[in-house]
Amino acid sequence: MTAKNRVLATLVGFVVFFLLGWLFYGFLLMDFYADNAGSATNVMRAEEDMVWWALIVGNLLQAYFLVYIFGKWANITTFSGGLKAGAILGLILGLGMNLTMFGTSNMMNLTGALVDPFVSMIMMGITGGVIGAMLGRK
């Protein structure tokens, strides 16, 4: 696998992950997350107050996380392989992070903390599938 493949897979994965984040968090499930927020107040930024560079770098790093694991350790080069591995990683990481946040903060209630890992599973699964397919390109 070439450096060009890794860079391209990271960029394509970033775009997919970013768009899925907008779709799920900014559109489809916005009301769900508002209804399942914890008692903490003013923790979410309004769209005009978002720190876009941090959001972009965070999404790039998550895409590269999958590229690195798939390319260096798991040799995943297909959509289906990436979909499965991305979904498993998304679920495990999502559960770990959300339960830790639930246990240590008031950002969301238990319902939100248990649903969000499945959103992560779907997003990382789809992104992982695209990355796997990109890594398999010759």
C-alpha positions in Angstrom: 0.0 0.0 0.0 1.4 3.3 -1.0 1.5 6.6 0.9 -0.7 8.0 -1.8 -3.4 5.3 -1.1 -3.2 6.1 2.7 -3.5 9.9 2.1 -6.4 9.5 -0.3 -8.2 7.0 1.9 -7.8 9.4 4.9 -9.2 12.3 2.9 -12.1 10.3 1.5 -12.8 8.9 5.0 -12.7 12.4 6.4 -15.3 13.6 3.9 -17.6 10.6 4.6 -17.2 10.9 8.4 -17.8 14.7 8.4 -20.9 14.4 6.2 -22.3 11.5 8.4 -21.6 13.6 11.5 -23.6 16.5 10.0 -26.4 14.1 8.9 -26.8 12.3 12.3 -25.8 15.0 14.8 -26.8 18.1 12.9 -30.0 16.9 11.3 -31.5 13.5 12.0 -30.9 13.2 15.7 -30.5 16.8 16.8 -33.8 16.7 18.7 -33.0 13.3 20.3 -29.7 14.7 21.7 -31.4 17.8 22.9 -34.0 15.7 24.7 -31.4 13.5 26.3 -29.0 16.2 27.4 -27.9 16.0 31.0 -28.1 18.8 33.6 -25.0 20.6 32.3 -25.9 23.8 30.6 -24.3 25.7 27.7 -22.0 22.9 26.7 -23.1 22.7 23.1 -21.9 25.4 20.7 -24.2 27.1 18.3 -23.3 26.5 14.7 -21.9 30.1 14.4 -19.7 29.5 17.5 -18.2 26.1 16.4 -14.5 25.8 16.2 -14.3 24.5 12.7 -10.6 23.8 12.6 -10.9 21.5 15.6 -13.9 19.7 14.2 -12.0 19.2 10.9 -8.8 18.0 12.5 -10.8 15.7 14.8 -12.6 14.1 11.9 -9.3 13.8 9.9 -7.7 12.0 12.9 -10.6 9.6 13.2 -10.3 8.8 9.5 -6.6 8.3 9.8 -7.1 6.1 12.9 -9.1 3.7 10.7 -6.5 4.0 7.8 -3.7 3.2 10.2 -5.3 0.2 11.8 -6.6 -1.2 8.5 -3.4 -0.6 6.6 -0.8 -1.4 9.2 -2.3 -4.1 11.4 -5.4 -5.6 9.9 -4.7 -5.6 6.1 -8.3 -4.6 5.3 -8.7 -3.8 1.7 -12.4 -4.3 1.0 -15.6 -2.4 1.7 -17.2 -5.3 3.7 -14.0 -5.8 5.7 -13.8 -2.1 6.5 -17.5 -1.9 7.3 -17.3 -4.7 9.8 -14.1 -3.6 11.5 -15.2 0.1 11.5 -18.5 -0.8 13.1 -16.9 -2.9 15.8 -14.4 -0.2 16.6 -17.1 2.5 16.6 -19.3 0.5 19.0 -16.5 -0.3 21.4 -14.9 3.2 21.4 -18.4 4.8 21.5 -19.4 2.7 24.5 -16.2 3.3 26.3 -16.2 7.1 25.8 -19.9 7.6 26.4 -20.1 5.5 29.6 -17.0 7.3 30.9 -18.5 10.6 30.1 -21.8 9.6 31.7 -20.0 8.4 34.8 -18.0 11.6 35.1 -20.1 14.4 33.7 -23.7 15.7 33.3 -23.5 16.2 29.5 -26.2 13.5 28.7 -28.5 11.1 30.4 -28.1 7.3 30.3 -30.4 6.9 27.3 -28.2 9.3 25.2 -25.0 7.6 26.5 -26.3 4.2 25.4 -27.7 5.3 22.0 -24.7 7.3 20.9 -22.4 4.3 20.6 -24.7 2.9 18.0 -24.5 6.2 16.0 -20.7 5.9 16.3 -21.0 2.3 15.1 -22.9 3.3 12.0 -20.7 6.2 11.2 -17.4 4.4 11.7 -18.8 1.3 9.9 -19.7 3.3 6.8 -16.5 5.3 6.9 -14.5 2.1 7.5 -16.1 0.5 4.5 -15.2 3.4 2.2 -11.6 3.5 3.7 -11.3 -0.3 3.2 -12.4 0.0 -0.4 -10.0 2.9 -1.0 -7.1 1.0 0.5 -7.8 -1.9 -1.8 -7.6 0.2 -4.9 -4.5 -0.5 -7.1 
